[in-house]
Amino acid sequence: MQGGRGEIGRGAMANGSDESSATPVWPPIHRLTHDGRSGELFVIFLVNLALSILTLGIYRFWGRTRIRRYVWSQTSLLGEPLEYTGRGIELFLGFLFAIALIYGPIIGLFFQRGGEIPDLGLDPLPEAVAVLGEFFLILLAATPILVLFYYVALFAAYRYRISRTSWLGIRGGMEGSAWSYGVLGLFYGFMNAITLGWTKPWADSVVFKYRLSRIWFGNEIFESQLDATGLYSRFTLAWIGTAVATVASIAAFGFLLESNPDLFRNPTPATSWRLNTIATAIYLFPLIVYQLLICAYKAALVRNIAKRLTFGPVSFRADVTFKDVFRLRIPNILLMVFSLGFAYPYVVMRTTRFITQHVQFHGDIRTAAIGQSEIEAPRYGEGLMEFFGIGMI
């Protein structure tokens, strides 16, 4: 890297100047800037909420479009704002397509059984057990399908948003098949399951690289050389810490039962409340430990993604640390939980400002994207996203 910069400096010397006095010409470093205000976004959020209630949820697609247009328009690069060109009707049509895709087979199965809802009563008991057993088998068989749909929805959501994002009149694009990405995600999800999560750093590197390497802006494509270098040490810390917390929770629950054998027998309201509180704390303890320790892994992953990503002559850096991710993730989770979702505009602003503060562009992106993108844009929005809640916006 230093040698490359030295070459730039020597190439920039004036004729006849002394090489020892030459000043290196460093690639320009830029950051995104964001000028949005939480109060303004909160007003948009409240209006969207009111109209969504009045329209039985239909307006939420147009409401999401309004939020995206505001956030995009308040985010700038080199003094030029981004533009979001998506429309609410596109999101609505995508949602209708997702309904047909997911609920179509279920409705077909219902009518194939004569349109009768099975009786789940406990009389006779063997029939109820058989019906419930069939239900859980169907649920187990449906899990891979849901995982597949999740990754399909993820790819489709990013492809739609990128295709509806433009800067200086140049739009983005994303090639590739959402279903191929879904199969890839399903395979690595299966690997994570059978290895108890130990393939996660490798799997994350592969799926991120697959998606990033298919993004275009203008007539230039992004290139990613992402791998799992440096990720396993951080992930090991999170895995071991979570495992210890899980064992401790199981031991604590066992101790609770052993020391209070009559706790579950005819409990009083006060005892029941105390029991539920203790049981909830024991259950949540490993999840809380995981959320805390995984921040170091996520910070390393973001740094790797940026460091291994290029766009023509432009490279990227992300000066993200454990403390930075911790200060973003944990307050965001608490805000959304304890505000019942009403802190959503503030969380969006915190997340957007986090990106603009920590991501750097090394080089002038204007010299890399001089032509319009020829990647075909999807005709409708990311309907499957509605079922999985992918993304903040």
Secondary structure, DSSP 8 states (H G I E B T S, - for coil): -HHHHHHHHHHT--TT--GGG-------EEE-EE---HHHHHHHHHHHHHHHHHTTTTTHHHHHHHHHHHHHHTEEETTEEEEE---HHHHHHHHHHHHHHHHHHHHHHHHHTTS------SSSHHHHHHHHHHHHHHHHHHHHHHHHHHHHHHHHHHHHHHHTEEETTEEEEE-S-HHHHHHHHHHHHHHHHHTTTTTHHHHHHHHHHHHHTTEEETTEEEEE----TTHHHHHHHHHHHHHHHHHHHHHHHHHHHHH-TTTTSS--HHHHHHHHHHHHHHHHHHHHHHHHHHHHHHHHHHHHHHHTEEETTEEEEE---HHHHHHHHHHHHHHHHHTTTTTHHHHHHHHHHHHHHHEEEES-GGGT--S---S---SS--TTHHHHT-S--
